[in-house]
C-alpha cells in the first residue's frame, strides 16, 4: 500500500478519522445523513441503556461532535493542503461507507483508504480489528505528513516518534 503512494508521488499525507457507526451513535452526533442517519444511529444508541438523551445540534455547537467529511476538507484546505495532495484516511468502518467520504473526496480527489488501496490484500486481516488498525498505523507512520484529526493512542505515538512531530514537513 505504501509503495502505491510512493510510486504515484513523492509526498503523501495521512490522517486518522473516527466515523464508526457505534462511535457516532454513542456521541449522539450526526454528520448530515438526514432522517435515515438519525433513525439508524438512534437504533444503535438503544444498545446502551444508560446513555442520556443528547441534543445533537447542541453538541455540535459546543464542538463535541466529530468533524463532518466536508469540515475536514475545509480544515485541511485552510491548513495549506493542496487539492491535488495524495491523502490516506486511517479509519475503521466508516458510517455510510465510501459515500460518506464523497464531500471530502470532492475537495481532495486523491483520497484513499485501505479498502480502496488493498481490498483483496486485507481479506486475511478482516476478522482482526487490531491488525487493520496496525495497517493504518504503519501507513500513517510512513506518510510524509500526519494530521491527527482525533487524538487517540497511536496518533500520539506517531507524534512522540519525532518524525511526525510537525504537522507539515517539506515534501
SEVEXMAR-237135 format. One line per field, with one value per atom (N, C-alpha, C): y negated, z, x negated. Coordinates in steps of 0.1 Angstrom, whole numbers, plus 2048, in hexadecimal, padded with zeros to 3 digits. Layout:
BEGIN
py	Y, ...
pz	Z, ...
px	X, ...
***
This chain:
BEGIN
py	80C, 800, 7F3, 7F4, 7E8, 7E6, 7F1, 7EF, 7E9, 7EC, 7E6, 7D7, 7D2, 7C4, 7BE, 7C5, 7C0, 7C0, 7C9, 7C9, 7BE, 7BA, 7B0, 7A2, 7A0, 792, 793, 78A, 78A, 787, 781, 77D, 782, 788, 78B, 788, 784, 780, 78A, 78A, 794, 78D, 792, 78E, 799, 799, 7A3, 79C, 7A4, 79F, 7A9, 7A5, 7AE, 7AB, 7B3, 7B2, 7BF, 7C8, 7D5, 7D3, 7DC, 7DA, 7DA, 7E2, 7E2, 7D6, 7D0, 7C4, 7B8, 7B8, 7AD, 7AE, 7BA, 7BD, 7B9, 7BE, 7BB, 7AC, 7A5, 796, 78F, 795, 78E, 784, 784, 77B, 780, 777, 77B, 774, 779, 773, 76F, 76D, 768, 772, 77E, 788, 788, 77E, 77C, 786, 788, 790, 79F, 7A4, 7B2, 7B3, 7AA, 7AB, 7A9, 7A0, 79E, 7AB, 7B1, 7BD, 7C8, 7CB, 7D6, 7D4, 7C7, 7C5, 7C5, 7C1, 7C2, 7D1, 7DA, 7E8, 7EE, 7EA, 7EF, 7EA, 7DE, 7D7, 7DF, 7E5, 7ED, 7F8, 7FC, 807, 804, 7F7, 7F2, 7EC, 7F3, 7EF, 7E3, 7E0, 7D6, 7C8, 7C8, 7BC, 7B1, 7A5, 79B, 796, 790, 789, 77E, 77C, 772, 769, 75C, 753, 752, 759, 759, 74C, 743, 735, 72E, 72F, 729, 72F, 73C, 742, 73D, 73B, 736, 728, 720, 712, 711, 71A, 71A, 721, 725, 72B, 739, 740, 74E, 759, 755, 75F, 75F, 76B, 76C, 763, 75E, 756, 75F, 759, 75F, 761, 769, 76A, 75D, 755, 748, 73F, 73F, 736, 73A, 747, 74C, 746, 747, 742, 733, 72B, 71D, 71A, 722, 721, 724, 72F, 732, 727, 722, 717, 70B, 707, 6FC, 6FE, 70A, 70D, 70D, 70C, 70B, 717, 722, 72D, 72A, 72D, 72B, 735, 731, 73A, 746, 745, 751, 75A, 757, 75F, 76E, 777, 785, 787, 78B, 78C, 79A, 79F, 7AC, 7AA, 7AF, 7AE, 7BB, 7BA, 7C6, 7C6, 7D1, 7D1, 7E0, 7E2, 7EF, 7EE, 7F5, 7F5, 7E7, 7E1, 7D3, 7D4, 7CD, 7CE, 7C9, 7D1, 7CD, 7D1, 7D7, 7DB, 7D0, 7D3, 7CA, 7BE, 7C0, 7B5, 7A9, 7AD, 7A2, 799, 79F, 797, 78F, 790, 788, 779, 772, 764, 761, 76A, 768, 76B, 776, 77A, 76F, 768, 75D, 752, 750, 746, 74C, 758, 75F, 76C, 76C, 778, 783, 781, 78B, 790, 794, 798, 7A8, 7AE, 7BD, 7C2, 7CE, 7D6, 7E3, 7EB, 7F9, 801, 7FE, 806, 803, 7F7, 7F3, 7F9, 7F7, 7FB, 80A, 811, 81F, 827, 826, 82D, 83C, 842, 850, 854, 84C, 850, 84F, 848, 847, 852, 85A, 864, 86D, 872, 87B, 873, 866, 85E, 85A, 85C, 857, 85B, 868, 86C, 865, 85F, 85A, 84A, 843, 835, 82F, 835, 830, 831, 83B, 83B, 830, 82E, 823, 815, 814, 807, 806, 812, 812, 80E, 812, 80E, 7FF, 7F9, 7EA, 7E4, 7E9, 7E3, 7E3, 7EE, 7F0, 7E6, 7E5, 7DB, 7CD, 7CA, 7BC, 7B9, 7C3, 7C2, 7BF, 7C5, 7C4, 7B7, 7B1, 7A5, 799, 790, 784, 77A, 77A, 771, 778, 777, 77D, 772, 771, 767, 76F, 76F, 776, 76E, 774, 76E, 771, 77E, 783, 787, 782, 786, 793, 79E, 7AA, 7AF, 7BB, 7C0, 7C0, 7C7, 7C8, 7BB, 7B1, 7A5, 79E, 7A0, 79A, 7A1, 7AE, 7B5, 7AF, 7AC, 7A6, 799, 791, 784, 785, 78E, 78F, 794, 79C, 7A2, 797, 78B, 781, 77D, 787, 784, 77E, 781, 77B, 771, 76B, 761, 754, 751, 745, 749, 741, 744, 744, 73A, 739, 73B, 744, 746, 743, 73F, 73B, 748, 748, 754, 752
pz	800, 800, 800, 808, 809, 7FC, 7F5, 7E8, 7DE, 7DF, 7D5, 7D6, 7E3, 7E5, 7E0, 7E4, 7E1, 7D2, 7CA, 7BC, 7B5, 7BB, 7B5, 7B7, 7C2, 7C5, 7D0, 7D1, 7DB, 7E9, 7EA, 7F7, 7F9, 804, 807, 816, 818, 825, 82B, 838, 83E, 84A, 84D, 85A, 85E, 86B, 871, 873, 871, 870, 877, 880, 887, 883, 87B, 877, 877, 881, 882, 887, 883, 887, 896, 89E, 8AC, 8B3, 8AD, 8B3, 8B1, 8A4, 8A2, 8AA, 8AB, 8B4, 8C2, 8C7, 8D5, 8D8, 8CF, 8D0, 8CF, 8C9, 8C6, 8BB, 8B3, 8A8, 89B, 892, 884, 87B, 86F, 865, 858, 859, 84D, 844, 849, 841, 842, 847, 847, 851, 84E, 856, 858, 84C, 84C, 857, 856, 85F, 86E, 870, 87E, 883, 87B, 87F, 882, 878, 87A, 887, 889, 894, 8A1, 8A1, 8AD, 8B0, 8A6, 8A9, 8AF, 8AA, 8AF, 8BE, 8C0, 8CD, 8D8, 8D4, 8DD, 8E4, 8DE, 8E4, 8F2, 8F5, 902, 909, 913, 91B, 923, 927, 930, 92A, 91C, 916, 917, 91A, 91B, 90D, 90D, 900, 8FE, 8F1, 8EE, 8E2, 8E4, 8D9, 8CF, 8C4, 8BA, 8B5, 8B3, 8AE, 8B9, 8C6, 8D1, 8D2, 8D0, 8D1, 8C6, 8BA, 8AF, 8B2, 8B7, 8BA, 8C5, 8CE, 8D9, 8D4, 8C8, 8C3, 8C8, 8CC, 8D1, 8C7, 8BA, 8B0, 8A7, 8A0, 897, 88B, 884, 878, 86E, 866, 85A, 850, 846, 83B, 834, 832, 82C, 835, 842, 84B, 84C, 84B, 84B, 83E, 833, 826, 827, 82D, 82F, 838, 843, 84C, 845, 83E, 837, 82D, 826, 81C, 824, 82F, 837, 83C, 83F, 844, 839, 82D, 822, 819, 81B, 813, 805, 7FB, 7ED, 7E9, 7E0, 7DD, 7D4, 7CF, 7C8, 7D1, 7DE, 7E7, 7E7, 7EA, 7EC, 7FB, 7FE, 80C, 810, 81B, 820, 82C, 82D, 838, 840, 84C, 855, 85D, 85C, 863, 864, 86D, 86E, 864, 867, 85E, 85E, 853, 852, 850, 859, 858, 84A, 843, 836, 82B, 82E, 825, 81D, 812, 809, 805, 804, 801, 80B, 817, 822, 81F, 81A, 817, 80A, 803, 7F6, 7F7, 801, 802, 804, 80B, 80D, 800, 7F9, 7ED, 7E2, 7E2, 7D9, 7DA, 7E7, 7E9, 7E7, 7E9, 7E8, 7E0, 7D3, 7CB, 7CD, 7D1, 7D4, 7E2, 7E6, 7F4, 7F4, 7FD, 7FD, 80B, 80C, 818, 816, 820, 81E, 815, 816, 80E, 7FF, 7FC, 7EE, 7E9, 7F1, 7ED, 7ED, 7F7, 7F9, 7FC, 7F4, 7F7, 7F8, 7EE, 7EE, 7F9, 7FA, 803, 812, 815, 823, 828, 81F, 822, 82E, 82F, 83A, 847, 847, 853, 858, 850, 853, 861, 865, 872, 87E, 87B, 886, 885, 88D, 88C, 890, 899, 89D, 892, 889, 87D, 873, 872, 869, 86E, 87B, 881, 87F, 880, 87E, 870, 866, 858, 858, 85E, 85E, 864, 86F, 877, 86E, 867, 85F, 853, 84D, 842, 846, 852, 857, 85B, 861, 865, 859, 84E, 842, 83A, 83D, 836, 838, 82F, 831, 83B, 83C, 844, 84B, 858, 85F, 867, 864, 86B, 874, 881, 88A, 88B, 886, 886, 894, 898, 8A5, 8AD, 8B9, 8C1, 8C9, 8C5, 8CC, 8CF, 8D3, 8D7, 8CC, 8C0, 8B6, 8AF, 8AD, 8A8, 8B1, 8BE, 8C7, 8C6, 8C3, 8C1, 8B4, 8AA, 89E, 8A1, 8A9, 8AC, 8B5, 8BF, 8C8, 8C1, 8B6, 8AF, 8A9, 8A7, 8A3, 894, 88C, 87D, 87A, 882, 880, 88A, 891, 89B, 894, 888, 881, 878, 877, 86F, 860, 85C, 84E, 84D, 845, 842, 834, 830, 822, 81A, 80F, 807, 7FA
px	7F8, 800, 7F7, 7ED, 7E4, 7DD, 7D9, 7D2, 7DC, 7E8, 7F2, 7F2, 7F1, 7F0, 7E3, 7D8, 7CB, 7C8, 7CE, 7CC, 7D4, 7DF, 7E8, 7E2, 7DC, 7D8, 7CD, 7C5, 7BA, 7BF, 7CB, 7D0, 7DE, 7E1, 7EF, 7F2, 7FF, 803, 80D, 80E, 818, 81E, 82A, 831, 83A, 83C, 846, 853, 85E, 86B, 875, 87D, 886, 894, 899, 8A8, 8AE, 8AA, 8B1, 8BF, 8C8, 8D6, 8D8, 8D1, 8D4, 8CE, 8C3, 8BD, 8C7, 8CC, 8D6, 8E2, 8E7, 8F3, 8F0, 8E5, 8E2, 8E0, 8DB, 8D9, 8E6, 8F0, 8FC, 8FC, 8F1, 8EF, 8F3, 8F6, 8FA, 8F0, 8EE, 8E5, 8EC, 8F9, 900, 907, 90A, 910, 91F, 925, 933, 93B, 948, 950, 94C, 947, 942, 936, 92D, 922, 927, 92F, 934, 93B, 943, 94A, 940, 937, 92D, 924, 920, 917, 91F, 92C, 934, 936, 938, 93A, 92D, 922, 915, 913, 917, 916, 91E, 929, 931, 92A, 91E, 917, 911, 910, 90A, 916, 91B, 926, 924, 917, 914, 911, 911, 90D, 919, 915, 920, 924, 92F, 934, 92A, 926, 91C, 922, 920, 924, 919, 91A, 90F, 90B, 915, 911, 909, 90E, 906, 8F8, 8F7, 8EA, 8E0, 8E5, 8DD, 8D9, 8E2, 8DF, 8D4, 8D4, 8CA, 8BD, 8BC, 8B0, 8AE, 8B9, 8B7, 8B9, 8BC, 8BE, 8B2, 8B0, 8A5, 8A8, 89E, 89F, 8A6, 8AF, 8B4, 8AA, 8AB, 8A1, 89F, 8AA, 8A8, 8A0, 8A2, 89B, 88C, 889, 87B, 875, 87C, 876, 873, 87C, 87A, 86E, 86D, 862, 855, 854, 848, 844, 84E, 84B, 846, 84C, 848, 83A, 836, 828, 81E, 822, 819, 817, 820, 81F, 824, 81C, 820, 82B, 834, 83F, 83A, 82E, 829, 820, 820, 819, 81E, 815, 818, 81A, 826, 82A, 82F, 82A, 82F, 837, 843, 84C, 84B, 846, 845, 852, 859, 866, 86B, 874, 87B, 886, 891, 89D, 8A3, 8A4, 8AA, 8B9, 8C0, 8CF, 8D3, 8DB, 8DF, 8D5, 8CA, 8C0, 8B9, 8B4, 8AD, 8B5, 8C2, 8CB, 8CB, 8C8, 8C7, 8BB, 8B1, 8A4, 8A5, 8B0, 8B1, 8AF, 8B4, 8B1, 8A3, 89C, 88D, 886, 88A, 884, 886, 892, 894, 889, 885, 87A, 86C, 86B, 85E, 860, 85F, 862, 859, 84D, 843, 844, 850, 852, 853, 84C, 84C, 84E, 853, 854, 84E, 84D, 847, 850, 85E, 867, 865, 861, 85F, 852, 847, 83A, 837, 83D, 839, 845, 850, 85C, 85A, 853, 851, 846, 83C, 830, 835, 83F, 842, 84C, 851, 85B, 856, 84A, 846, 846, 846, 846, 854, 85E, 86B, 871, 86E, 873, 86C, 861, 859, 858, 860, 860, 853, 84B, 83E, 834, 835, 82D, 830, 83D, 841, 83C, 83D, 838, 829, 822, 813, 810, 818, 815, 816, 821, 822, 816, 812, 806, 7FA, 7F7, 7EB, 7EC, 7F7, 7F8, 7F6, 7FD, 7FB, 7ED, 7E6, 7D8, 7CF, 7D2, 7CA, 7CE, 7D9, 7DD, 7D3, 7D3, 7CB, 7D0, 7DE, 7E5, 7F0, 7F1, 7FC, 804, 811, 819, 823, 821, 82B, 838, 842, 850, 856, 854, 859, 84C, 84B, 83F, 843, 83C, 83E, 830, 82E, 821, 817, 819, 80F, 80B, 814, 80F, 805, 806, 7FD, 7EF, 7EF, 7E2, 7DB, 7E3, 7DD, 7D7, 7DD, 7D8, 7CC, 7CC, 7C1, 7B4, 7B7, 7AC, 7A2, 7A7, 79E, 7A0, 7A0, 7A2, 7AF, 7B9, 7C7, 7CB, 7C1, 7C4, 7C9, 7C5, 7CA, 7D6, 7E0, 7EB, 7E7, 7DF, 7DA, 7CB, 7C7, 7B9, 7B7, 7AB, 7A9, 7AA, 7B1, 7B2, 7AA
***
